[in-house]
Amino acid sequence: MAKGKKPIRSKAQGKASEPHGQGPAGNPGAHASAPKSGIETLKENIKRVGKDGLINMLHEVKNARPEDWQNPEKVKELARRFAQQFRIPVSEERLNAFANAFQDATKPGRPVTVEELAKKYGGGRVDDATIKEMKKYIPKVP
């Protein structure tokens, strides 16, 4: 090799020389991302759908007939369409849980709290930060 010249390494050789599980320059965790809260995931999904997509969803909600809101199957179908628009895979089990939570939240009698609904229907998958964020959008019941 000539003086002053560095050995040439291909990109494949450079990647192979990095320690396993570390990113460039030995930065641990550069390849892995930390788990996100439910609300952060929702915010990312909303950005992906965009303003026009959200406005269209809100029009669907606004234009739903009052009797549709009394039918859990209609509410579940609306939730299914929104999940598809957000490109979020949602199991039938979760859609059923949503429809049941909606029924509990809207039935007359003692009002239920966000915490009660999350505990009963969330299956332990709803974190405290998401519950706190949800409370901002739900009117306080006396």
FIFI-700746 format. One record per residue: residue in three letters; chain; z, x, y of N, C-alpha, C in turn. Coordinates in pm, whole numbers, plus 50000, padded with zeros to 5 digits. Atoms other than C-alpha are relative to their C-alpha. Layout:
<rs>
+---------+--------+-------+-------+-------+-------+-------+-------+-------+-------+-------+
| residuo | cadena |   nzz |   nxx |   nyy |  cazz |  caxx |  cayy |   czz |   cxx |   cyy |
+---------+--------+-------+-------+-------+-------+-------+-------+-------+-------+-------+
|     ALA |      A |     Z |     X |     Y |     Z |     X |     Y |     Z |     X |     Y |
...
+---------+--------+-------+-------+-------+-------+-------+-------+-------+-------+-------+
</rs>
This chain:
<rs>
+---------+--------+-------+-------+-------+-------+-------+-------+-------+-------+-------+
| residuo | cadena |   nzz |   nxx |   nyy |  cazz |  caxx |  cayy |   czz |   cxx |   cyy |
+---------+--------+-------+-------+-------+-------+-------+-------+-------+-------+-------+
|     MET |      A | 50000 | 50085 | 49884 | 50000 | 50000 | 50000 | 50000 | 50090 | 50122 |
|     ALA |      A | 50009 | 49921 | 49878 | 49918 | 50126 | 50348 | 50130 | 49991 | 50076 |
|     LYS |      A | 49878 | 49998 | 49919 | 50194 | 50226 | 50586 | 49999 | 49885 | 50100 |
|     GLY |      A | 49985 | 50107 | 49901 | 50327 | 49945 | 50806 | 49957 | 49864 | 49950 |
|     LYS |      A | 50044 | 50129 | 50055 | 50184 | 49673 | 50583 | 50109 | 49943 | 49911 |
|     LYS |      A | 49903 | 50069 | 50085 | 50415 | 49418 | 50424 | 49927 | 49945 | 49878 |
|     PRO |      A | 50065 | 50060 | 50116 | 50346 | 49296 | 50073 | 49970 | 49852 | 50028 |
|     ILE |      A | 50041 | 50139 | 49978 | 50161 | 48964 | 50077 | 50048 | 49917 | 49883 |
|     ARG |      A | 49952 | 50093 | 50101 | 50327 | 48680 | 49891 | 49931 | 49867 | 50020 |
|     SER |      A | 50060 | 50132 | 49988 | 50160 | 48353 | 49814 | 50110 | 49898 | 50027 |
|     LYS |      A | 49902 | 50107 | 49975 | 50328 | 48025 | 49908 | 50076 | 49966 | 49873 |
|     ALA |      A | 49935 | 50033 | 50127 | 50400 | 47959 | 49541 | 50107 | 50103 | 49968 |
|     GLN |      A | 49900 | 49897 | 50026 | 50578 | 48295 | 49510 | 50119 | 49982 | 50092 |
|     GLY |      A | 49893 | 50018 | 49903 | 50780 | 48225 | 49824 | 50093 | 49886 | 49960 |
|     LYS |      A | 49917 | 50114 | 50041 | 50897 | 47889 | 49694 | 50078 | 50033 | 49874 |
|     ALA |      A | 49932 | 49967 | 50125 | 50984 | 48027 | 49355 | 50118 | 50093 | 50025 |
|     SER |      A | 49893 | 49906 | 49974 | 51204 | 48292 | 49516 | 50121 | 49936 | 50066 |
|     GLU |      A | 49886 | 50068 | 49939 | 51423 | 48036 | 49692 | 50096 | 49957 | 49892 |
|     PRO |      A | 49903 | 50045 | 50099 | 51746 | 47960 | 49511 | 49984 | 49853 | 49970 |
|     HIS |      A | 50014 | 50140 | 50041 | 51737 | 47634 | 49314 | 50100 | 49913 | 50076 |
|     GLY |      A | 49912 | 50093 | 49931 | 51874 | 47338 | 49509 | 50022 | 50034 | 50146 |
|     GLN |      A | 49984 | 49965 | 49859 | 51844 | 47511 | 49845 | 49864 | 49996 | 50067 |
|     GLY |      A | 50122 | 50008 | 49923 | 51587 | 47470 | 50113 | 49961 | 50135 | 50053 |
|     PRO |      A | 50043 | 49876 | 49940 | 51411 | 47735 | 50319 | 50117 | 50076 | 50060 |
|     ALA |      A | 49899 | 49909 | 49944 | 51623 | 48031 | 50429 | 50137 | 49976 | 49937 |
|     GLY |      A | 49874 | 50018 | 50070 | 51886 | 47939 | 50172 | 50087 | 49890 | 50057 |
|     ASN |      A | 49925 | 50110 | 49939 | 51990 | 47626 | 50360 | 50038 | 49898 | 49893 |
|     PRO |      A | 49962 | 50095 | 50104 | 52190 | 47426 | 50107 | 49981 | 49856 | 50047 |
|     GLY |      A | 50015 | 50142 | 49969 | 52104 | 47058 | 50095 | 49880 | 49966 | 50086 |
|     ALA |      A | 50116 | 50030 | 49916 | 51781 | 47091 | 50294 | 49907 | 49903 | 49930 |
|     HIS |      A | 50088 | 50091 | 50074 | 51600 | 46905 | 50016 | 50067 | 49866 | 49973 |
|     ALA |      A | 49929 | 50123 | 50032 | 51869 | 46646 | 49947 | 50051 | 49936 | 50129 |
|     SER |      A | 49948 | 50067 | 49881 | 51966 | 46384 | 50199 | 50129 | 49929 | 49963 |
|     ALA |      A | 49873 | 50067 | 50023 | 52309 | 46234 | 50237 | 49975 | 49851 | 49985 |
|     PRO |      A | 50019 | 50144 | 50014 | 52346 | 45873 | 50128 | 50021 | 49931 | 50134 |
|     LYS |      A | 49994 | 50072 | 49873 | 52290 | 45631 | 50415 | 50078 | 49871 | 49981 |
|     SER |      A | 49930 | 50128 | 50005 | 52499 | 45329 | 50500 | 49896 | 49889 | 49995 |
|     GLY |      A | 50090 | 50114 | 50007 | 52349 | 44986 | 50448 | 49936 | 49967 | 50134 |
|     ILE |      A | 50053 | 50035 | 49868 | 52310 | 44931 | 50820 | 49895 | 50102 | 50045 |
|     GLU |      A | 50099 | 49899 | 49965 | 52123 | 45261 | 50865 | 49869 | 49975 | 49925 |
|     THR |      A | 50119 | 50033 | 50078 | 51884 | 45164 | 50586 | 49930 | 49880 | 50061 |
|     LEU |      A | 50058 | 50118 | 49936 | 51833 | 44825 | 50751 | 49927 | 50038 | 50129 |
|     LYS |      A | 50063 | 49958 | 49874 | 51757 | 44990 | 51087 | 49868 | 50071 | 49972 |
|     GLU |      A | 50124 | 49932 | 50035 | 51496 | 45213 | 50921 | 49894 | 49899 | 49955 |
|     ASN |      A | 50094 | 50102 | 50046 | 51338 | 44913 | 50751 | 49947 | 49916 | 50115 |
|     ILE |      A | 50044 | 50077 | 49884 | 51326 | 44721 | 51078 | 49897 | 50080 | 50080 |
|     LYS |      A | 50099 | 49917 | 49930 | 51147 | 45013 | 51244 | 49867 | 49998 | 49927 |
|     ARG |      A | 50122 | 49998 | 50080 | 50896 | 45015 | 50958 | 49922 | 49870 | 50017 |
|     VAL |      A | 50066 | 50129 | 49985 | 50823 | 44643 | 50996 | 49939 | 49986 | 50140 |
|     GLY |      A | 50051 | 50002 | 49864 | 50781 | 44679 | 51371 | 50033 | 49871 | 50073 |
|     LYS |      A | 49966 | 50112 | 49913 | 50825 | 44442 | 51661 | 49923 | 49873 | 49963 |
|     ASP |      A | 50081 | 50119 | 50033 | 50537 | 44210 | 51565 | 50047 | 49936 | 49870 |
|     GLY |      A | 49952 | 50054 | 50127 | 50664 | 44175 | 51209 | 50131 | 49926 | 50017 |
|     LEU |      A | 49872 | 50067 | 49975 | 51013 | 44091 | 51332 | 49981 | 49868 | 50074 |
|     ILE |      A | 50026 | 50124 | 49924 | 50879 | 43835 | 51580 | 49944 | 49893 | 49907 |
|     ASN |      A | 50055 | 50098 | 50095 | 50678 | 43670 | 51301 | 50110 | 49944 | 49910 |
|     MET |      A | 49890 | 50048 | 50084 | 50991 | 43652 | 51083 | 50088 | 49903 | 50078 |
|     LEU |      A | 49917 | 50089 | 49918 | 51191 | 43499 | 51368 | 49932 | 49866 | 50022 |
|     HIS |      A | 50073 | 50127 | 49987 | 50917 | 43238 | 51418 | 50012 | 49918 | 49872 |
|     GLU |      A | 49983 | 50073 | 50126 | 50942 | 43150 | 51048 | 50138 | 49933 | 49995 |
|     VAL |      A | 49863 | 50055 | 49999 | 51318 | 43102 | 51087 | 50007 | 49883 | 50097 |
|     LYS |      A | 49995 | 50105 | 49897 | 51276 | 42899 | 51405 | 49925 | 49875 | 49957 |
|     ASN |      A | 50084 | 50114 | 50038 | 51006 | 42678 | 51255 | 50041 | 49934 | 49869 |
|     ALA |      A | 49953 | 50063 | 50123 | 51195 | 42604 | 50934 | 50062 | 49865 | 50033 |
|     ARG |      A | 49946 | 50134 | 49979 | 51287 | 42239 | 50904 | 50150 | 50000 | 49970 |
|     PRO |      A | 49855 | 50005 | 50026 | 51659 | 42150 | 50917 | 50035 | 49975 | 49853 |
|     GLU |      A | 49970 | 50027 | 50142 | 51645 | 42014 | 50561 | 49974 | 50122 | 49911 |
|     ASP |      A | 50023 | 49876 | 50075 | 51509 | 42352 | 50444 | 50127 | 50085 | 49996 |
|     TRP |      A | 49878 | 49921 | 49994 | 51835 | 42513 | 50554 | 50110 | 49942 | 49912 |
|     GLN |      A | 49902 | 50061 | 50090 | 52026 | 42272 | 50331 | 49965 | 50023 | 49854 |
|     ASN |      A | 50046 | 49975 | 50136 | 51828 | 42374 | 50024 | 50009 | 50150 | 49970 |
|     PRO |      A | 49985 | 49857 | 50027 | 51944 | 42708 | 49878 | 49874 | 50065 | 49944 |
|     GLU |      A | 50124 | 49943 | 50053 | 51611 | 42754 | 49698 | 49901 | 50035 | 50113 |
|     LYS |      A | 50087 | 49972 | 49884 | 51421 | 42732 | 50029 | 50050 | 50123 | 50076 |
|     VAL |      A | 49941 | 49885 | 49932 | 51662 | 42980 | 50188 | 49972 | 50128 | 49921 |
|     LYS |      A | 50027 | 49886 | 50087 | 51620 | 43212 | 49890 | 49853 | 50044 | 50011 |
|     GLU |      A | 50142 | 49968 | 49988 | 51241 | 43191 | 49918 | 49970 | 50068 | 50133 |
|     LEU |      A | 50017 | 49936 | 49870 | 51258 | 43278 | 50288 | 50050 | 50145 | 49994 |
|     ALA |      A | 49946 | 49865 | 50015 | 51478 | 43579 | 50205 | 49905 | 50087 | 49917 |
|     ARG |      A | 50096 | 49926 | 50084 | 51230 | 43683 | 49933 | 49879 | 50045 | 50081 |
|     ARG |      A | 50117 | 49965 | 49918 | 50939 | 43673 | 50179 | 50035 | 50111 | 50100 |
|     PHE |      A | 49959 | 49896 | 49905 | 51134 | 43880 | 50433 | 50015 | 50134 | 49928 |
|     ALA |      A | 49985 | 49875 | 50077 | 51222 | 44138 | 50166 | 49862 | 50059 | 49970 |
|     GLN |      A | 50135 | 49951 | 50026 | 50853 | 44162 | 50077 | 49937 | 50057 | 50126 |
|     GLN |      A | 50054 | 49949 | 49874 | 50759 | 44206 | 50443 | 50064 | 50134 | 50037 |
|     PHE |      A | 49930 | 49874 | 49977 | 51021 | 44483 | 50470 | 49965 | 50103 | 49893 |
|     ARG |      A | 50034 | 49915 | 50116 | 50881 | 44626 | 50143 | 50127 | 50053 | 49931 |
|     ILE |      A | 49875 | 49967 | 50066 | 51229 | 44621 | 49991 | 50003 | 49927 | 49866 |
|     PRO |      A | 49989 | 50069 | 50128 | 51254 | 44553 | 49620 | 50138 | 49935 | 49987 |
|     VAL |      A | 49874 | 50073 | 50012 | 51520 | 44285 | 49574 | 49996 | 49923 | 49868 |
|     SER |      A | 49994 | 50066 | 50130 | 51624 | 44162 | 49231 | 50030 | 49851 | 50017 |
|     GLU |      A | 49971 | 50143 | 49999 | 51649 | 43795 | 49147 | 50151 | 49976 | 50008 |
|     GLU |      A | 49854 | 50011 | 49996 | 52023 | 43848 | 49096 | 50052 | 50009 | 50144 |
|     ARG |      A | 49956 | 49985 | 49861 | 52066 | 43966 | 49456 | 49954 | 49883 | 50086 |
|     LEU |      A | 50046 | 50118 | 49925 | 51853 | 43680 | 49591 | 50088 | 49879 | 49970 |
|     ASN |      A | 49910 | 50110 | 50036 | 52070 | 43434 | 49399 | 50135 | 50016 | 50068 |
|     ALA |      A | 49872 | 49975 | 49933 | 52385 | 43599 | 49538 | 49988 | 49967 | 50148 |
|     PHE |      A | 50021 | 50032 | 49859 | 52240 | 43569 | 49889 | 50000 | 49849 | 50021 |
|     ALA |      A | 50008 | 50146 | 49987 | 52159 | 43200 | 49839 | 50138 | 49938 | 49983 |
|     ASN |      A | 49865 | 50052 | 50021 | 52511 | 43135 | 49706 | 50091 | 50033 | 50119 |
|     ALA |      A | 49921 | 49962 | 49882 | 52669 | 43327 | 49996 | 49962 | 49913 | 50119 |
|     PHE |      A | 50046 | 50085 | 49891 | 52457 | 43128 | 50239 | 50060 | 49861 | 49987 |
|     GLN |      A | 49941 | 50132 | 50023 | 52578 | 42803 | 50080 | 50148 | 50001 | 50036 |
|     ASP |      A | 49857 | 49991 | 49968 | 52941 | 42916 | 50105 | 50022 | 50011 | 50151 |
|     ALA |      A | 49983 | 49977 | 49857 | 52896 | 43025 | 50466 | 49970 | 49876 | 50083 |
|     THR |      A | 50042 | 50116 | 49920 | 52740 | 42697 | 50576 | 50062 | 49869 | 49956 |
|     LYS |      A | 49941 | 50126 | 50044 | 52943 | 42441 | 50383 | 50115 | 49961 | 50094 |
|     PRO |      A | 49891 | 50046 | 49914 | 53185 | 42226 | 50578 | 50137 | 50031 | 49938 |
|     GLY |      A | 49865 | 49970 | 50049 | 53555 | 42292 | 50552 | 50049 | 50131 | 50060 |
|     ARG |      A | 49943 | 49874 | 49952 | 53746 | 42615 | 50584 | 49890 | 50105 | 50018 |
|     PRO |      A | 50102 | 49896 | 49980 | 53528 | 42885 | 50740 | 50033 | 50124 | 49916 |
|     VAL |      A | 49981 | 49877 | 50076 | 53475 | 43197 | 50531 | 49966 | 50118 | 50089 |
|     THR |      A | 50023 | 49881 | 49919 | 53480 | 43546 | 50673 | 49892 | 50087 | 49936 |
|     VAL |      A | 50099 | 49905 | 50049 | 53223 | 43821 | 50639 | 50058 | 50079 | 49882 |
|     GLU |      A | 49936 | 49923 | 50107 | 53472 | 44017 | 50427 | 50006 | 49921 | 49870 |
|     GLU |      A | 49992 | 50084 | 50120 | 53520 | 43725 | 50187 | 49863 | 49991 | 49932 |
|     LEU |      A | 50134 | 50012 | 50057 | 53146 | 43681 | 50141 | 49954 | 50132 | 49939 |
|     ALA |      A | 50042 | 49869 | 50051 | 53084 | 44055 | 50098 | 50073 | 50032 | 49870 |
|     LYS |      A | 49921 | 49972 | 50121 | 53364 | 44082 | 49842 | 49953 | 49913 | 49883 |
|     LYS |      A | 50036 | 50094 | 50106 | 53258 | 43773 | 49648 | 49858 | 50021 | 49948 |
|     TYR |      A | 50141 | 49995 | 50040 | 52881 | 43825 | 49647 | 49936 | 50139 | 50009 |
|     GLY |      A | 50059 | 49867 | 49983 | 52825 | 44191 | 49737 | 50015 | 50091 | 49881 |
|     GLY |      A | 49983 | 49918 | 50119 | 52942 | 44327 | 49406 | 50050 | 50140 | 50030 |
|     GLY |      A | 49948 | 49868 | 49965 | 53121 | 44615 | 49580 | 49895 | 50092 | 50061 |
|     ARG |      A | 50107 | 49917 | 49945 | 52792 | 44739 | 49729 | 49990 | 49995 | 50152 |
|     VAL |      A | 50005 | 50011 | 49855 | 52865 | 44647 | 50091 | 50112 | 50087 | 50059 |
|     ASP |      A | 49900 | 49908 | 49944 | 53037 | 44928 | 50282 | 50064 | 49942 | 50127 |
|     ASP |      A | 49924 | 50050 | 49884 | 53289 | 44878 | 50563 | 49920 | 50008 | 50130 |
|     ALA |      A | 50079 | 49985 | 49877 | 53052 | 45007 | 50832 | 49898 | 49887 | 50012 |
|     THR |      A | 50098 | 50108 | 49998 | 52793 | 44746 | 50735 | 50069 | 49868 | 50032 |
|     ILE |      A | 49925 | 50123 | 49971 | 53054 | 44468 | 50738 | 50036 | 49994 | 50148 |
|     LYS |      A | 49965 | 49995 | 49857 | 53169 | 44579 | 51083 | 49879 | 49968 | 50086 |
|     GLU |      A | 50123 | 50025 | 49924 | 52810 | 44575 | 51209 | 49959 | 49853 | 49988 |
|     MET |      A | 50035 | 50140 | 50020 | 52748 | 44230 | 51058 | 50085 | 49908 | 50086 |
|     LYS |      A | 49908 | 50083 | 49921 | 53052 | 44090 | 51239 | 49954 | 49987 | 50145 |
|     LYS |      A | 50047 | 50005 | 49862 | 52887 | 44170 | 51573 | 49904 | 49883 | 50022 |
|     TYR |      A | 50104 | 50103 | 49987 | 52621 | 43906 | 51501 | 50045 | 49863 | 49951 |
|     ILE |      A | 49949 | 50128 | 50052 | 52840 | 43633 | 51356 | 50104 | 49949 | 50097 |
|     PRO |      A | 49902 | 50053 | 49905 | 53027 | 43405 | 51597 | 50139 | 49991 | 49938 |
|     LYS |      A | 49861 | 50011 | 50046 | 53403 | 43410 | 51571 | 50034 | 49854 | 49983 |
|     VAL |      A | 49961 | 50138 | 50030 | 53541 | 43096 | 51412 | 50151 | 49989 | 50023 |
|     PRO |      A | 49856 | 50014 | 49973 | 53878 | 42968 | 51538 | 50080 | 49968 | 49876 |
+---------+--------+-------+-------+-------+-------+-------+-------+-------+-------+-------+
</rs>
